[in-house]
Amino acid sequence: MMNTIQTPALPAFPVVTIHLEEGALLADAPGASPVTEPIEDEAVANAVQLNQAGAAAATKVADELGMDRIQVRIRANGDEFFMWLDSETGTLHPLEEPEFEKQTQQNRAKTKRAKQVRWIMIGAGVMVLLIIAAVIFRATAGAREPEEPALPGPAQLPAAAPAGWDSYASWAVDASDADPVVVDDEVVYAEGKDIKHAAADNGKPGRSDSVGFTVKAIHRTAGLGDEVISVEGSSSEAAIGRADGKLHELKAPEQSAELDWVSGIPVWSLGTSLWVPDADGSLNKYTVPAESSPATIDRDGVWMVSDTDPKAWHITSDSARLPESVAIPQPKNSDGFAGAVAGIGDEMVVGFKTKNSQGQVLMRVRISDGKLADPWAVKASGSSGDPVIDPAREIVLANGVLMDLKNEKATTAGSSATYGAGYAWTTGTSPKRVDPEGNITDWKAGTSTSDAAVPADLTSDGSAVLVAKPESGSQETKLYVLSTSDQKDQGEKK
């Protein structure tokens, strides 16, 4: 251990301050130019080399000030340590308060020795080590590799597996009962007020965002750009943003404005005014025709469809002067217009009444250069339930009909069918899985939707992503990623 070297009398001002920067020591003092002294990473961990580098930097400052000995303040990790520089030996020493000289009074009988005042230290070597430890901590804290988060483990689905998948989950995590979505090989799911991301293949945790409200649903959107999602709350709350960026909580623009969801996008309406957000959360105001409803949204505005007549408007501003309406083609054997049903990007589905008032005719039209063309119509016997859209697959489930808009395929699924991952799912005495081409697969589900495990989305390798609801509150809700039956068979063969 080094011996303590008594601190000589030092001026109280100026003081050299040394900061540890990346790969260098920075020394400065009032009245002198800053000095940078390079230092290797290995030298930072060596007490002698670090002392030499600090002394060299402080000496250059002291030389400019014309001082041989000077106080030195070392700042590291939010703490301060005081030393003094002996420029003749090029060494930094721990700072002590110098001993006062004996004072002689005329009355020698009353002579007193000056009390020695010192900063109590264990020793110079220990002080240097303390300084080194703090400096090294600051130098290496940012360079430490963060610990890899633990990967979630496998689990068994506590319900009958959806047709085509096995009940074995390659990974499972706690989640709220909002259906998750898969975006760019990440599973995006809810847990309370948080929207979380996990790698689809192994569940490795990713980013997490709080939306400030309890999440009711997560939506893929259409019309605002790629990989834009929206989040729905249980009490008219909404947020929107890009899946790889910040989610923006939205506020109603006007008192009494009503919230609706169009193409997965939250919109507010009040009279003839409509507010539509962009992907960054800014609301755009549009003036819309009376007795009309929004059908689909694009980056330029919103397509409004008349509630009574087969016509539509492309609204792109809040001007009081509305654009000319565009006629919607009318299918044969129809008897009156029923209005907008759903929309996905540049496609929208509208309904027409039938002459015998039995069900509806659902017609898809495509939007091109401000015109509505390429009509494709299917018969729908049911008329209940809100439509469900799947922007990623361009599929709509409406009025009991499963419609593949892109490939012009449709099949009757039944008014009680639910949608998930490209299929319609029915429960009851004979549960089925139905695809848009009409292919039917038996499903060993329960007798009600509460017993059924319906996949919400699929990963790139075909695994099903779903949330299993708790049974009478006896267990926590979890998100499961299920292997397909084919994947299981391949694994057994291996």
N, C-alpha and C positions, 0 to 999 in steps of 0.2 A: 504494500500500500504506500502511496506517496505521502511524504511528510507535509504537514500544513506549512505553507509559507506565509509569514505575516504580511498583511496588506499594508503597503506604505500609505502615506498621506496622498489622497487623490482629489483632484478638483471635482466638485459636484456637477459641473457642466463644462463641456458637452459630454454626452454618453454615446458610444457607438452601439448601434442595434444590429444584430445579425439575425436574418431570416433564412430558413432552409427552403430553397426552391428546388424544382426538379433538375437534378444534375448539377446544382451549384449552390453556393452560399452567397447571400446578398448582404452587404454591410453598408450602412450609411449613418451619417451624423449631421446635425445642424452645422452649416458652414462648409461642408465638404461634399464632393461628388460621390454618388453611389459607386460601390465597387462590387464586381461579381467575380467570385473565385470558383472555378470549376471543381467538381468533386465526383469521383466515381462512386457507383452504388456500393462497391466493396468497401470503400474508404469510410462510408457513412457508418458502417458497423464496426469500425476499428477506432477505439478511443484515441489512440495516439495520432493517427492520421487525421481524424476529425478535428482534434485540438490544433494540429498544425495548420489545417486549411482555414479554420476560424481565425487563428492568430494572424495568418498571412493576409486575410481580408481586412481584419481590424487594423493591422500595421499600415496598410496603404492609406486607410482613412486617417489614422493618427499622424502619419507623415505629412499629409496635406494640411492638417491642423497644426503641425509643428509641435507635437506632443510625443514624449517617450512612453509615458504611462497614462492609462486612461481607463475609465470604467466601461465595461462591455455588458450590454443586456442581450440575452439570447432568448428569443421567442420560439417556442415549440409547442404544438398541440394545445394552444390556448393558455399555456403557462409561461411565466417569465423566470429566468435564472440570471443572477448577476455574477460576473467575474471581472477580473481586471487583466489588462494586457501589459506584459513586460516586453516591449518591442526589441530590447537588446538581446534577449534570449529567444524571442519569437514564440512565447508561451502564454497561454491563458491560465490564470489561477483563480480558484474560488475566492470570492470577495469577503474579507473580514473588516470590521471597523478597527482602525489603527489604535494602538495603546497610547493613552495620553502620557506625556512626560510629567515627571514629578514637578510639582510647583513648590517653590520656597517662599515662605512668608518671613517678614522681619522678626516675628515672634516664633523662633524655632520650636518652642515648646508646644505651639499649636499647629505645627506643620502636619499637613495631611497629604496622604498619597491620593493622587487622582484614581478614581475607580476605573477599573478596566471594563470596557463595554465591548462585548464581542457578539457576533452572530454565531450561535452555537451550531457547530457542524460535527458530524461523525468523523470527517476527515476529507482532505482534498480529493483523494482517490474515489471515495464514495460519492461525493458531489459530482465529479466528472461523469461517473457511471450513471447517476440519475439523469443528468443532462443528456447523455448519449441515448439512454433508453427512451426518453421523451422524444428526442429528435428522430430516432430510428422509427418509433411508432408512427410519427407523422409522415415519415418518408415512405413507409411501407403499407400504411393503412389503405391507401387508394389502390395499391397494386395487388392486394390480396384477392385471390380468386373467390368469388362468392360460393357458398356451399350449394351444391346442386339440390334442388328440391326433391323430396322423396316422391317416387312415382306411385300412383294409386294401384292397389292390388286387384286381382280378379275377384269375381263374385258370382253367385247364382241368382238369377232373376226370380223373385218370389211370386211368380205368376206363370201362366202358360205362355210360352214363347210365341211371338207372332209367326204366322206361316212363312216358312222360308229361312228362319233363323233358329239358332239353338238358344237354350236358356243360359248358357255359359257366357258370362261377360268377361272380356279380356281386361277390362278395368271399370271401376265404378267409384263415384264420388258423391258426397252429400250435395243436394240441389233442391231448389224449390220446384213446385209442380208446373211451372211454365215450360212449354215444349221448347227444347233447344233447337238450334240451327247449326248447320255445318257451313263454314265459310273459309275457303282457301286452306283446306285440310286442318282447320281448327274447329273444335266444338265450342260454340258460344252458348252459355247457359246461365240461369239465374240462381242466386242464393240470397234470399232476403231482398235487400236493396242493392245488391251488387250484381253486375254482369261480368262473368268470368270467362276466360278462354283457356282451353287445354288442347294439347296436341292430339289429333284424332287417333294416331296410331298407338300411343302409349299413355295418354292422359297427363303428360308433363304440364304442370301449371304454367300459364302465360300471364298476360296482362289482366288487370281487374279494375273495373270502374264502378263507382257508386253513382246511382242516378237519383238518389234523394227520395225515393218512394218505393213501396213494395211492388215488385214486378208481377204483373198478371200474364203478360205474353211478350214474346220476342217475334218480330216480323222481318222476313226478307222483303225488301221493297223493290218496286219497279218504276223506272222513269227518272231517278235522280243520279244515276251513275252506277258503276259496278260496286258490289260489296258494300252497299249502304243498308244498314239495319235500323229498325225503330223499336222502341220499347214502350209497352203499354202498362199503365198503372191500374189499380183497382178502383180508383176514384177520379177518373177523367184526367190522369196525369199522362204525360208523353215525353219521350226523348228521342233524338235521332242523331245519327253520325255514321262515319265510315267504320267498318269493322276493325280496321287496324289503327284507329285514331280515337279521339275524344268523343264521348257522347254528350249531346247538348240537351239539357232539360228545357222544355218549351213551356211557355206561359200563354194562357188564353189572351188574345189581343184585345178583346172587348168584353165588357160585362154582358152576360147572357149569350155570348157566342157559344154555339153547340159544337162539340167535338165529334168527328166522324173519321172513319178509316177508309182510305181509297188507295188501291194498289199497295197496301201495306204502309201507307203514309198517313200520318195524322193531319187532318185539315179542320179548320174552324169556319163555321158559316153563321151569318147574321143578316137576314134580309137578302139583299142582292149583293152582299159582299162575301168574299171567300178568301181565307188566308191559308197559304200553302208554304211549308218550310222547304229550305234547300238542305243539302247535306251538312252544311255548317251551322244549321240551327236558326238562320235568319228567316223571318216570315215575309212572304211576298203577298201583297194584297191584289185581288182581282175583282172587277165588277162583273157579275154573272147575270144571265137572264132570269127573270122570275119564272117560277114553276119549272125548274130544271135541277138536275142532280149531277154531281161530278162522276165521271165514268173511269177516266184514267189520266195519269199525270206524266208529262214529259219535261225535259229541261227548259222548254220555252214557256210552259204554262200548263193549263188544264183543259181537258175536253169535257164540256158540259152537254148533257143529253136532256132533251125535253121530257117532262113527265107525261105528256099527253100526245105528242105528235112525233113521227119518225124523223127527227132532225137533230143536229148537234152543232155546237160552236167550239172553235178553238180560241180560248181566251188567253191573251198574253199580257194584259195590262189592266190597270184600274180605271181606264178611260170610260166615261159615261156612254160613249158611242160604241156600240157592240159591233163585232164583225158580222158579215153575212153568214147565215146558217148553212150547213151542209146537209143534204138529204141522205137519210139512211135507207139503203135498199130494203124493200119489203118482201118477205118470202111468200110463196104461193100458199093458198088455203089458210091465210091468217085473217084475223078479223079484229083489228085494232091494236094499237101500240101499248105496251106494258111498261116501257122505260128501261133505264140502265140496270144491268145485273152485276157486272164485274168488269175489270180491266187489268191488263198486264202490258205495260209499255205501250207499244204501237198497235195493240190489239184490244178490242173491247167486245163484250158480250151484251147484247140487248135482248129483251123479251117481247114477244108478240102473243096476243090472245088468239085462241083457236075459234073456229066458227061454232063448234059445239060446246065451247067453254070447258072442255076437258083438258086441263093442263095448259102448257104453253109451248111455243116454238122458241127455242133459244138460238140466236144467230150471232156468229162471230163475224166481225168486219175488221179489216186491217186499215191502218191509217198510212197514207202515202202522199206526200206533197200536198197536204191539206185536204185530201179527198178520202172518202170511205169506199173501199172496194173489196173484192175477193170475198163475197159473203159465203158463209157455210152454215147451214141450219140443221138442228137436230130437234126431235120431239122430246118434250119433258112432261111426264105425267104428274110429277109432284110439284109443289109450289111453296113448301115450307122451309124454314131454316135460312140462316145467312150464308151467302156463298163463301167458299174457301178458295184462295188463290195460292198457287205455288209458282212464283216468278222464275225460279231456277229451272223448272221443268216445263213451264208454260202450260200448266194444267189448272183447270177450274172444276170444282165440285159445286154444282148449283142445281136446285130443284130436283135432287135425286139423280142427276146425270153427271157422270165423270167425263170431262171433255179434255182431250189433248189438242190444244189449239194449233200447235206447230205442225203436227202430223195429220190433223183433221180425222182423229179417231175419237169415238164416243161410245159409251155404253150406259145402260140404266143400272144404277147401283142401289136404288131404294132411298126413300125420304129419310130413313133413320141412319143412313151410312155416315161414317166419319172418315176423314181424310188423313193420310199419313204416308210420306215417302214415296209418292207416285201411285198409290193405290187407294181404293175405297175399301173400307173395312165394315162388315156388318156383324152384328151379334145376334143373340137369340138362340132358338133351338137348333139352328144350323148355321153357325158362323162361317163367313166366307171372306176371302180376299179377292178383289176384283181389279183388273187393270183396264186401261182405256180401250183395249182391243176386245174386251169381253171375256178374257180368259179368267176362269174361276178356280180358286184353290181353297180346299177345305181348311178350316182353322180350328184348332183345339182350344178355343177361348172359353171364357165363362159365359154365362147366359145374359149378362148385362154389360154395358160399357164400363161400369165401375170395376169389373173384374178383368177387363181386357187390357193387354199391353200392346198398344199401337205404336209403331216406330214413328218418330217425328221427322227424321231425316236419315240420310245415308252418308257414310264416309266414302272416300275415293276407292277403297277396296271392297265396298259393298256391305260393310258392317252397319248394323242398325243402331241408331242412337235414340234412346227413349228415356222417359222418366216414369218410374213406377211409383204410384201413389201409395201412401201408407194404408195399412189395413186397420180401420177403426182407431187410428192414432197410436197403434201399438209399436210402430217402427218409424224411423226417419225416412223421408222421401230421398231417393237416390237416382242419379243418372247412370244408366247402364249402356255400354257399348258391346253389342252382341255380334258374335261371329255368325256368318251364314252357315246353313247346313252343309254346303259344299266345302266351306273352309274347315268345318269339323271333320268331315270325311277325309279330306286331304291330310289333315293333321294325324288322324288315326292310321292312314296308310303309311305315313312316314315313320 
